[in-house]
Amino acid sequence: MKSIPKFPLNRLIFISLREVLFAALILIAFQSCKKEQKTDQIFELPITHHDGNGPFFSGFGILDPEKANGTGNLQRAYQTITGIPKKWSSVKKGHAESDFLQFVFQNFKAGNVSREYLISLLSNPGSVIDTSKLSTKPIKCVVNVIWGADEYGRWAVMIDTNNDLDFNDETPFEPEILNFKEESSWTVNNKQHMVTFEAFQNGRVVQYQVPMVVKQSANGFIYNFPRYASASLIKGGKEYEIFIESSRPSFDNAGIAYLGDDSTKILTSNQLLRPRKNLELGDFLHKSKYKNLGVDWYNQTLKLQGVPADKVEYILQEGYQFQDFEGKEVATGKRISTKNLRGKYVYIDFWWTGCKGCVEDMPKINDLYRKMDKTKFAMIGIADEDAKRLMKAIEKYNIKWPQLSSGENGDLIKKYNVGGFPTSALLDKSGRIIAMNLRSPELEKTIEKLK
């Protein structure tokens, strides 16, 4: 018979005590972590401004030509300018708002913008707005731009850099041409122009100078302000630097990000945490969540709110459970429910007919829907349109996958805090969000991996 080797009792006791001690330390750290995250405290972090793109992939706005005649929400808010070169032809005028909300609000006060339009902006779920922090008197919060063919037939642009509505003292320049396929064409700005604008902060009007870039694209002229900000949060004795991006100098609807140790990372717009999304900071034992409440431009702070660890949230953000809904499909009248789609991957696309990117991607998404295995995958479109307009869009773009009108199903756009279009979410079989803002090329690759 084989004898059983003896194991020293003191060794057994030592291991047991060690394991108990380790478990106790883990429990204490876990309880400490939970206690730390119980608070919903609001943090107001001073922001520091920086010129350049920083860790962000620069985005551009479109310089829409102002129409001499016509209607529109901002038609009466157009400004009169002087100094257009007499030798230029086919001249167009446009403007870029340094602070869009201030621009609309002051024109509402002047009677140039309707109350309905202002209310529609104030109720935008992606914005954090307090009208008491906006100036009731007009300030210089737009930058005017003109472009046309010069006397040699070349495209030329002028920016009203000193914001005096007079182009006689400005210098024309030939704009850089944006190459959509080259990343450097987006991020390298060889022709920057310092522009002046005013801001209303702490009860007074202050003057800013920021860089501005205008480029020519295949569809017209585009612009951006190469500028970002940062703020620091001290947690557990460690300083966390948070980077802030926005398409306007006023940082409305600003996206935030924490890069950690990877200072070389470049972030696209879809990777940023917009207002009402959560930022996670800390290590495994002391991880905390902070809700982005946006930049308080008036007080020059980034506002974050601590999220208690035991709080259950439904956020349109990767890693969170998607809040179920039930609605009526426009084309067939059938009821559709995300809860009934458990066991399938579900792609939900928030869009509207005025979104160029949404419409351009529709044929490719249609093709993906036609080819996908309907026993494993499902698609739902939620459009910011009434049923009548949505039906016309379904027929025009030959949309084959289920479509719901947001407004006729309890305003789903507002319910999910959708701040811009296109916005999409991919849910796993349990209804958890596993990817955000996948357009057709990325969606196709993801579907292939999930088969």
C-alpha positions as CSV (number, residue, x, y, z in Angstrom):
1,M,0.0,0.0,0.0
2,K,1.3,3.4,-0.9
3,S,1.7,5.8,2.0
4,I,0.1,9.2,2.0
5,P,2.8,11.9,2.3
6,K,2.5,13.9,5.5
7,F,1.7,17.7,5.2
8,P,3.0,19.8,8.2
9,L,0.0,21.2,10.2
10,N,1.8,24.5,10.7
11,R,2.3,24.9,7.0
12,L,-1.5,24.2,6.5
13,I,-2.3,26.8,9.1
14,F,0.1,29.3,7.5
15,I,-1.5,28.9,4.1
16,S,-5.0,29.2,5.5
17,L,-4.1,32.4,7.5
18,R,-2.4,33.9,4.4
19,E,-5.4,33.2,2.2
20,V,-7.8,34.6,4.8
21,L,-5.7,37.7,5.2
22,F,-5.5,38.2,1.4
23,A,-9.3,37.8,1.1
24,A,-9.8,40.3,3.9
25,L,-7.6,42.8,2.2
26,I,-9.5,42.4,-1.1
27,L,-12.8,42.8,0.8
28,I,-11.6,45.9,2.6
29,A,-10.4,47.4,-0.7
30,F,-13.7,46.5,-2.4
31,Q,-15.8,48.1,0.4
32,S,-13.5,51.2,0.3
33,C,-14.1,51.4,-3.5
34,K,-17.8,51.1,-3.0
35,K,-17.8,53.7,-0.3
36,E,-15.7,56.1,-2.4
37,Q,-18.2,55.9,-5.3
38,K,-21.4,56.3,-3.2
39,T,-21.3,60.1,-3.7
40,D,-22.9,61.9,-6.6
41,Q,-20.8,65.0,-5.9
42,I,-20.4,67.5,-8.7
43,F,-16.8,68.5,-9.6
44,E,-16.1,71.8,-11.3
45,L,-12.6,71.6,-12.8
46,P,-10.9,74.8,-14.3
47,I,-10.1,74.3,-17.9
48,T,-6.9,75.3,-19.7
49,H,-7.0,76.3,-23.4
50,H,-4.5,75.0,-26.0
51,D,-4.0,75.8,-29.7
52,G,-3.8,72.9,-32.1
53,N,-5.7,69.6,-32.5
54,G,-4.1,67.9,-29.5
55,P,-5.0,64.2,-29.3
56,F,-8.1,64.7,-31.5
57,F,-8.7,63.9,-35.2
58,S,-9.8,67.3,-36.4
59,G,-13.4,67.6,-37.7
60,F,-14.7,70.3,-40.0
61,G,-17.9,72.3,-40.3
62,I,-19.4,73.2,-43.6
63,L,-19.4,76.9,-44.7
64,D,-23.0,77.1,-46.1
65,P,-23.5,80.1,-48.4
66,E,-26.0,82.6,-47.0
67,K,-28.8,83.1,-49.4
68,A,-29.7,86.7,-50.4
69,N,-33.4,85.8,-50.5
70,G,-35.3,82.9,-48.8
71,T,-36.5,81.7,-45.5
72,G,-34.9,79.9,-42.6
73,N,-34.5,80.0,-38.9
74,L,-31.4,82.3,-39.1
75,Q,-32.2,84.2,-42.3
76,R,-32.9,87.5,-40.5
77,A,-29.7,87.0,-38.3
78,Y,-27.4,87.4,-41.3
79,Q,-24.9,90.3,-40.9
80,T,-24.3,93.1,-43.5
81,I,-20.6,93.2,-44.6
82,T,-18.5,95.6,-46.7
83,G,-15.3,95.4,-48.7
84,I,-16.0,92.6,-51.1
85,P,-13.3,92.8,-53.8
86,K,-14.8,94.3,-57.0
87,K,-12.8,92.0,-59.3
88,W,-14.1,88.8,-57.7
89,S,-16.9,86.9,-59.3
90,S,-19.4,84.3,-58.1
91,V,-18.9,85.6,-54.5
92,K,-20.5,83.7,-51.7
93,K,-20.7,84.7,-48.0
94,G,-20.9,82.4,-45.0
95,H,-20.2,82.5,-41.3
96,A,-18.8,80.3,-38.6
97,E,-20.2,80.7,-35.1
98,S,-17.7,80.8,-32.2
99,D,-20.7,80.3,-29.9
100,F,-23.8,79.1,-31.6
101,L,-26.2,79.2,-28.6
102,Q,-25.1,82.8,-27.9
103,F,-25.7,83.7,-31.5
104,V,-29.2,82.3,-31.6
105,F,-30.1,83.7,-28.2
106,Q,-29.0,87.3,-28.9
107,N,-30.9,87.2,-32.2
108,F,-34.0,85.9,-30.4
109,K,-33.7,88.9,-28.1
110,A,-33.4,91.1,-31.2
111,G,-36.5,89.6,-32.8
112,N,-34.6,87.8,-35.6
113,V,-35.2,84.3,-34.4
114,S,-38.4,82.6,-33.4
115,R,-39.2,81.4,-29.9
116,E,-40.0,78.0,-31.3
117,Y,-36.5,77.6,-32.8
118,L,-34.8,78.8,-29.5
119,I,-36.9,76.3,-27.5
120,S,-35.9,73.5,-29.9
121,L,-32.3,74.2,-29.1
122,L,-32.8,74.5,-25.3
123,S,-34.5,71.0,-25.3
124,N,-31.7,69.4,-27.3
125,P,-30.6,66.4,-25.2
126,G,-27.0,66.8,-26.2
127,S,-26.7,70.3,-24.8
128,V,-26.3,71.7,-21.3
129,I,-27.8,75.2,-21.5
130,D,-28.4,77.9,-18.9
131,T,-29.7,81.1,-20.6
132,S,-28.8,83.2,-17.5
133,K,-25.2,82.7,-18.6
134,L,-25.8,84.1,-22.1
135,S,-25.5,87.8,-23.0
136,T,-28.9,89.5,-23.8
137,K,-26.9,92.2,-25.7
138,P,-25.3,91.3,-29.0
139,I,-21.6,90.3,-28.9
140,K,-19.2,89.3,-31.7
141,C,-19.7,85.6,-31.6
142,V,-19.6,84.8,-35.4
143,V,-16.8,85.0,-37.9
144,N,-17.7,86.0,-41.4
145,V,-16.0,84.4,-44.5
146,I,-16.3,85.2,-48.2
147,W,-15.1,83.2,-51.2
148,G,-15.2,83.5,-54.9
149,A,-13.1,83.5,-58.1
150,D,-10.4,86.2,-58.1
151,E,-9.3,88.3,-61.2
152,Y,-7.2,85.3,-62.3
153,G,-10.0,82.9,-62.1
154,R,-8.6,81.1,-59.0
155,W,-10.6,80.3,-55.9
156,A,-9.8,82.9,-53.2
157,V,-11.0,83.2,-49.6
158,M,-11.0,86.0,-47.0
159,I,-11.8,85.8,-43.3
160,D,-13.0,88.8,-41.3
161,T,-10.2,88.1,-38.8
162,N,-10.8,91.3,-36.7
163,N,-14.6,90.8,-36.7
164,D,-15.4,94.4,-37.9
165,L,-17.7,93.3,-40.8
166,D,-15.3,95.0,-43.3
167,F,-13.1,93.0,-45.6
168,N,-11.1,96.0,-46.9
169,D,-8.4,95.3,-44.3
170,E,-8.2,91.6,-44.9
171,T,-5.9,89.6,-47.2
172,P,-7.2,87.0,-49.7
173,F,-5.6,83.6,-49.7
174,E,-5.9,80.4,-51.8
175,P,-7.3,77.7,-49.6
176,E,-5.7,74.3,-49.1
177,I,-7.5,71.4,-50.8
178,L,-8.7,68.7,-48.5
179,N,-7.8,65.1,-49.6
180,F,-10.3,62.8,-47.9
181,K,-8.1,59.8,-48.3
182,E,-5.0,61.3,-46.6
183,E,-5.0,61.6,-42.8
184,S,-2.4,64.4,-42.9
185,S,-4.7,66.5,-45.0
186,W,-7.2,66.5,-42.1
187,T,-4.7,67.1,-39.3
188,V,-2.0,69.4,-40.9
189,N,-3.1,73.0,-41.2
190,N,-0.5,75.0,-43.1
191,K,-2.7,78.1,-43.4
192,Q,-4.0,79.2,-40.0
193,H,-5.6,82.6,-39.4
194,M,-6.0,84.2,-36.0
195,V,-9.5,85.4,-35.6
196,T,-11.0,87.6,-32.9
197,F,-14.4,87.0,-31.2
198,E,-16.1,87.9,-28.0
199,A,-17.5,85.7,-25.2
200,F,-19.7,86.4,-22.2
201,Q,-18.0,85.0,-19.1
202,N,-18.5,85.8,-15.4
203,G,-20.9,88.6,-16.2
204,R,-18.7,90.5,-18.6
205,V,-17.7,90.4,-22.2
206,V,-14.1,89.2,-22.9
207,Q,-12.2,89.0,-26.1
208,Y,-10.5,85.9,-27.5
209,Q,-8.1,85.1,-30.3
210,V,-8.1,81.6,-31.8
211,P,-6.7,80.0,-34.9
212,M,-9.1,79.3,-37.8
213,V,-8.6,77.1,-40.9
214,V,-10.6,77.2,-44.1
215,K,-10.1,74.4,-46.7
216,Q,-11.7,73.5,-50.0
217,S,-13.4,70.1,-50.3
218,A,-15.2,68.4,-53.2
219,N,-18.5,69.8,-52.0
220,G,-17.5,73.4,-51.1
221,F,-15.6,75.1,-48.3
222,I,-15.1,73.8,-44.8
223,Y,-13.6,75.2,-41.6
224,N,-12.5,74.4,-38.1
225,F,-10.9,76.0,-35.1
226,P,-7.7,74.0,-34.1
227,R,-8.2,74.4,-30.4
228,Y,-8.8,72.1,-27.4
229,A,-8.7,72.2,-23.6
230,S,-7.7,70.1,-20.7
231,A,-8.7,69.8,-17.0
232,S,-7.3,67.8,-14.1
233,L,-9.1,65.7,-11.5
234,I,-7.2,64.5,-8.4
235,K,-8.4,61.1,-7.2
236,G,-6.7,58.9,-4.6
237,G,-3.6,61.1,-4.7
238,K,-3.2,60.7,-8.5
239,E,-3.8,63.4,-11.0
240,Y,-5.9,62.5,-14.1
241,E,-5.6,64.8,-17.1
242,I,-8.8,65.0,-19.0
243,F,-8.8,66.3,-22.6
244,I,-11.7,68.2,-24.0
245,E,-12.6,68.6,-27.7
246,S,-15.3,70.7,-29.4
247,S,-16.0,71.9,-32.9
248,R,-16.5,75.5,-31.6
249,P,-14.3,77.6,-29.3
250,S,-17.2,77.8,-26.8
251,F,-16.9,74.0,-26.3
252,D,-20.6,73.4,-26.5
253,N,-21.5,69.7,-26.6
254,A,-17.9,69.0,-25.8
255,G,-16.5,65.5,-25.9
256,I,-14.0,64.4,-23.3
257,A,-11.4,61.6,-23.0
258,Y,-8.7,60.2,-20.7
259,L,-5.7,58.9,-22.5
260,G,-4.0,57.1,-19.6
261,D,-0.3,56.4,-20.4
262,D,-0.8,56.5,-24.2
263,S,0.0,60.1,-25.0
264,T,0.3,59.4,-28.7
265,K,-3.3,58.2,-29.2
266,I,-5.4,60.2,-31.7
267,L,-9.2,60.1,-31.0
268,T,-12.0,60.4,-33.6
269,S,-15.3,62.0,-32.7
270,N,-17.0,58.7,-32.2
271,Q,-14.5,57.8,-29.4
272,L,-15.3,60.8,-27.3
273,L,-17.7,60.9,-24.4
274,R,-20.3,63.6,-25.1
275,P,-22.5,65.2,-22.4
276,R,-24.4,62.7,-20.2
277,K,-21.9,59.9,-21.0
278,N,-19.7,58.4,-18.3
279,L,-15.9,58.6,-17.9
280,E,-14.2,55.8,-15.9
281,L,-11.0,56.6,-14.0
282,G,-8.9,54.6,-11.6
283,D,-7.6,51.1,-11.3
284,F,-9.3,47.7,-10.7
285,L,-9.9,48.2,-7.0
286,H,-10.6,51.9,-7.1
287,K,-12.4,52.6,-10.3
288,S,-14.9,55.4,-10.3
289,K,-17.4,56.8,-12.9
290,Y,-18.0,60.4,-13.6
291,K,-20.8,61.8,-15.8
292,N,-19.8,64.5,-18.3
293,L,-22.1,67.4,-17.6
294,G,-20.3,69.5,-20.2
295,V,-18.2,72.6,-20.3
296,D,-19.5,75.6,-18.4
297,W,-18.3,78.2,-20.8
298,Y,-19.4,81.1,-18.5
299,N,-17.3,79.9,-15.6
300,Q,-14.6,78.2,-17.6
301,T,-15.0,74.8,-16.0
302,L,-15.6,71.2,-16.9
303,K,-18.4,69.8,-14.9
304,L,-18.3,66.1,-13.8
305,Q,-20.7,64.3,-11.5
306,G,-19.7,61.2,-9.6
307,V,-21.8,58.2,-10.3
308,P,-22.5,55.9,-7.3
309,A,-21.2,52.4,-7.9
310,D,-24.6,50.8,-7.1
311,K,-26.5,53.1,-9.5
312,V,-28.1,51.2,-12.4
313,E,-28.0,53.4,-15.6
314,Y,-29.1,53.0,-19.1
315,I,-26.8,55.0,-21.3
316,L,-26.3,55.0,-25.0
317,Q,-22.6,54.1,-24.4
318,E,-20.5,51.0,-25.0
319,G,-20.6,48.6,-22.1
320,Y,-24.0,49.6,-20.8
321,Q,-27.3,47.8,-21.0
322,F,-29.6,49.2,-23.7
323,Q,-33.0,50.4,-22.3
324,D,-35.7,48.4,-24.1
325,F,-38.4,50.0,-26.1
326,E,-41.5,49.0,-28.0
327,G,-42.8,50.9,-31.0
328,K,-44.8,50.7,-34.2
329,E,-43.1,50.1,-37.5
330,V,-44.1,52.8,-40.0
331,A,-44.4,50.7,-43.2
332,T,-46.3,47.7,-41.8
333,G,-47.9,49.0,-38.5
334,K,-46.4,46.0,-36.7
335,R,-45.2,46.3,-33.1
336,I,-41.5,45.8,-32.7
337,S,-39.7,45.3,-29.3
338,T,-36.0,45.1,-28.5
339,K,-36.9,42.8,-25.6
340,N,-38.4,40.3,-28.0
341,L,-35.1,40.3,-30.0
342,R,-33.1,38.8,-27.2
343,G,-30.8,36.0,-28.6
344,K,-30.0,38.2,-31.6
345,Y,-27.4,40.9,-32.3
346,V,-29.4,44.1,-32.9
347,Y,-28.2,47.1,-34.8
348,I,-30.1,50.3,-34.0
349,D,-29.6,53.4,-36.2
350,F,-30.7,56.9,-35.2
351,W,-31.0,59.1,-38.2
352,W,-32.9,61.8,-40.1
353,T,-33.4,62.7,-43.8
354,G,-31.4,65.9,-43.5
355,C,-28.2,64.0,-42.4
356,K,-26.0,63.6,-45.5
357,G,-23.9,60.9,-43.9
358,C,-27.0,58.9,-42.9
359,V,-28.5,59.1,-46.4
360,E,-25.3,58.3,-48.2
361,D,-24.8,55.2,-46.1
362,M,-28.3,53.9,-46.6
363,P,-27.7,51.8,-49.8
364,K,-24.8,49.9,-48.2
365,I,-26.8,49.2,-45.0
366,N,-29.7,48.1,-47.1
367,D,-27.3,45.6,-48.8
368,L,-26.0,44.4,-45.4
369,Y,-29.6,43.8,-44.2
370,R,-30.4,41.8,-47.3
371,K,-27.5,39.5,-46.9
372,M,-27.5,39.0,-43.1
373,D,-28.8,35.9,-41.3
374,K,-32.1,37.1,-39.9
375,T,-32.1,34.4,-37.3
376,K,-28.9,35.9,-35.7
377,F,-29.1,39.5,-36.6
378,A,-31.7,42.3,-36.6
379,M,-31.8,46.0,-37.6
380,I,-34.0,48.8,-36.4
381,G,-34.0,52.4,-37.8
382,I,-35.3,55.3,-35.6
383,A,-35.8,58.4,-37.6
384,D,-36.3,61.9,-36.3
385,E,-39.2,62.4,-38.7
386,D,-42.9,62.1,-38.6
387,A,-44.6,59.1,-40.1
388,K,-45.5,60.8,-43.4
389,R,-42.0,62.1,-44.1
390,L,-40.5,58.8,-43.0
391,M,-42.7,56.8,-45.4
392,K,-41.5,59.1,-48.3
393,A,-37.9,58.4,-47.3
394,I,-38.5,54.7,-47.1
395,E,-39.8,54.7,-50.7
396,K,-37.1,57.1,-52.0
397,Y,-34.2,55.1,-50.5
398,N,-35.8,51.7,-50.9
399,I,-35.3,50.9,-47.2
400,K,-36.1,47.3,-46.4
401,W,-35.4,47.1,-42.7
402,P,-37.9,48.1,-40.0
403,Q,-38.2,51.9,-39.4
404,L,-39.8,53.8,-36.5
405,S,-40.7,57.4,-36.2
406,S,-39.1,58.8,-33.1
407,G,-41.8,61.4,-32.3
408,E,-44.7,59.0,-32.7
409,N,-43.2,56.5,-30.3
410,G,-42.6,58.7,-27.2
411,D,-39.7,60.7,-28.7
412,L,-37.0,58.0,-28.7
413,I,-34.3,60.5,-29.9
414,K,-34.7,62.4,-26.6
415,K,-35.2,59.3,-24.5
416,Y,-31.8,58.0,-25.6
417,N,-30.1,61.4,-25.4
418,V,-29.0,61.3,-29.0
419,G,-27.1,64.5,-29.6
420,G,-26.3,64.2,-33.3
421,F,-26.6,62.1,-36.4
422,P,-25.7,59.5,-37.5
423,T,-25.7,57.7,-34.2
424,S,-25.9,53.9,-33.9
425,A,-25.6,51.2,-31.3
426,L,-24.9,47.4,-31.7
427,L,-26.4,45.2,-29.0
428,D,-25.3,41.7,-28.1
429,K,-27.7,38.9,-27.5
430,S,-28.4,40.0,-24.0
431,G,-29.1,43.6,-25.0
432,R,-25.8,45.1,-23.9
433,I,-24.2,47.7,-26.1
434,I,-21.0,46.3,-27.6
435,A,-20.2,49.0,-30.2
436,M,-21.2,52.5,-31.0
437,N,-21.4,54.5,-34.2
438,L,-20.5,51.7,-36.7
439,R,-21.1,52.8,-40.3
440,S,-21.4,50.3,-43.1
441,P,-17.7,49.3,-43.6
442,E,-17.1,48.7,-39.9
443,L,-20.6,47.2,-39.4
444,E,-19.9,44.7,-42.2
445,K,-16.6,43.6,-40.6
446,T,-18.2,43.3,-37.2
447,I,-21.1,41.1,-38.6
448,E,-18.5,38.8,-40.2
449,K,-16.7,38.3,-36.9
450,L,-19.9,37.6,-35.0
451,K,-21.2,35.0,-37.4
